[in-house]
């Protein structure tokens, strides 16, 4: 399955914990497509944001069981990518803010 660059990276995960990792280790967290592998993620980040990537780690999450009254179902499975940038590189998501 061939994925386009914009399909690989779904959204950045911006939380307090991820911001601390960004400041301490120059690491950015993205939610990525479930079929994306590490080389695909690295290429997508380098081309879309014009930065150099040092390392990529991934993490799979199974969907949790959720209930609403008598109806139950599962949330979708997700995949995270922890992208470590080369020293001196930066991605600014809030440029105009």
N, C-alpha and C positions, 0 to 999 in steps of 0.2 A: 504494500500500500504506500503510494507516494503522497507525502504530506507537504503542503505548501508552508513556507516559513511562518506565515501568519496563523496557520492552523496548529503549529507545534506549540507556540507560546500562547496560552489562553488569557492569562492575566497575571500581574504581579501580586504577590500576597504581602500586603503592607500591614503589619501588626507591630506592637511595641517590642515583642521579642525579636522579630525579624529586623527591626531597625537597630536594635542593639548588636545583632550579628553583622549588620551592614557596617556599623561604625567600628567594631572591634576587629573583624576579619575580612572586611571588604567583600561580603558575601550577600547576594541578592536571591530572594526566593520567588519562584514562579510556579503557577499551576500550569501543567503541561498536558498535552494529549496523551492518553494512556498507551498508545502504540509508539510514542517517540522514544528513541534511545539516546544515550549520552552524546555520541558524535552529532546527531541531528540537532539536539538542544544547543550544543556548543556552536555549531554553524549558524543556527538561527539567531542566537544572541549576538554573535560577532557581526553578522550582516545587518541586522535590524538596528542595532544601537552603535555600531562602529567602535567597538571596544575589543580588547584582547581577553580571552577567557583562559584562566589557569587550570581550573578543575571543575568537574560537574559531579554532584552526588544526587541520587534519586531516591524517592521514598513512595511506596504504594500504600494507599489507604482503601480498605474495603468499606463499602457503604454500610451505615448503621441502620438498625431496625427502628422505625418510627411509627407511632400510633396516633391516630386522631379518632377518638371515640372507639367504635368497634372496628374501624378500618385500620389495617396495618400494611406497611410496605417498607421498602429499603431505599435509602438515599443512594445516589449514584456513586460508583467507585471513582476515586480521584488519584492523581499522581502529582507529586511535588518535585521540583528540581532546585537544588541548592547550587547556585553558580558563583564560583569564586573568581573574581576579576584580578588581573595583574595589578601590582602596586602602581598607584598613580592614575588608574582608570576609574571612571565613575559614570553611573547612569542617574540622571536627575529626572524623576517622574513629575516633580512639581516645579517646573521651570518658571511659570508665570505667577505662581501663588505667593 
